[in-house]
Amino acid sequence: MKKNLGKIFQIAAVFIGTIVGAGLASGKEITQFFTSYGYKSFIGILICGIVYIFIGHLVADISIKYNLKSYNELISTVSPGFLGTVTDIITGFFLLSGSAIILAGSGALIHQYFGVSRWIGIALMILLSLLTLLKDTDGLIGINSFIVPSLITVIITIFALYLFFYREGITINNLKSIPYEKTHWLISSLLYAGFNLLSCTGVLVPLSYESRDKYSIKKGVFWGAIILTILSLFINTMLMLNKPYIYQYEIPLLYITNRFGKPIQIVLLIIIWFEMFSTEVSNIYSIGKTLEQKFKISFRTGIFFIILIAIPISQIGFSNLITVLYPAFGIISIIFIIQLIYFYIKKF
């Protein structure tokens, strides 16, 4: 029983750690995909959580039944034609560019808030990522088992402080009265769920294969999605009550924590950096497992190869790339999820 609970916790932690990243921990992704759509964003977050559970369970079933070892094998099984090839290429490119962006972001964060060279931030991220990835799946599970509980503790602490000092403003009527800047909240929620899930298959598929324990995988995804949904609701509530000021900040949660003192801000910055680290490990792990299965390159050789490619890419300007890549990946993700559901209905 204790062994099962431990495994469920590990799967939940990896699921949360892979999806969260710096974007969610900083409040930036929640602002972009939910908060700007007004009070209906809360419904969008709940739908997102349901989609995580439903599709996560399908991925586990398909991976175990067909002995799949990487996201590449899942894509080629569910979508074997031209569209599958396109999905595979875009997914790989998305994960690689995500790794490069995180290296650049680590350098920028360390430089901006701690006043040291960007290359120290980049080198620190590379060193810790390599040390973790050399332990393969155990490394991935180990870091998330530490980082995710820390993230949960910090977000709950910030929300509890906000609730204590500003509880008068946290009412349904007040939240409904806050103006919204965008419509089509449902499309935004599904796009967000879609690209998170497709990138998450990079860790879910190998974990399903190595674990061979469908019960633990499904329970882990379930509890991971529930916790992720609750954290997102907390963050969204605070962001909603601080519009329009949050739009002026790259790290909206940092603006909110400003009123609670410097120590909380420093802890939040450390958590954001560690979330960048966990996403970096997940991205490189996903690509490494695909290189291992598709090109027979050993996992250890693959991770060094990926980092060597990511370093020069991290020095390029990304604004145009992100503008094109993220929406394209979101659309491809939705199409793939529809194919996944159709495949599951047909084969199970």
NORZINOR-V44413 format. One record per helix or strand of 2 or more residues. SS is the DSSP state (~ for helix, > for strand). FROM is the first residue (numbers start at 1). TO is the last residue. If there is no record, write none. Layout:
# NORZINOR-V44413
[[SS	FROM	TO] [SS	FROM	TO]]
This chain:
# NORZINOR-V44413
[[~	2	26] [~	28	33] [~	35	65] [~	71	78] [~	82	114] [~	118	133] [~	137	169] [~	172	177] [~	185	211] [~	214	240] [~	245	248] [~	252	260] [~	262	294] [~	299	313] [~	319	347]]
